[in-house]
């Protein structure tokens, strides 16, 4: 659980860093930089949501061995993006 909570916190940190870059390109009126960052922003929204979902699922399952097994099976079937 701790590892996934740390991963979620890290995703939040990365989101903040991307937002800072968006602020910078807005100040600099850098349209190309803005367009470049849009892809990262969309991807980061997905990454943060995925990490948050896993933490929520782990909290729901708790120490239930069967639940942990089923969650592991579900996560193992995800395709690499």
Buried (B, 14 or more C-beta within 10 A) or exposed (E): EEEBBEBBEEBBEBBEEBEEBBEEBEEEEBEEBBEEBEEBBEEBEEBBEBBBEBBEBBEEBEEEEEBBEEBEEEEEEEEEE
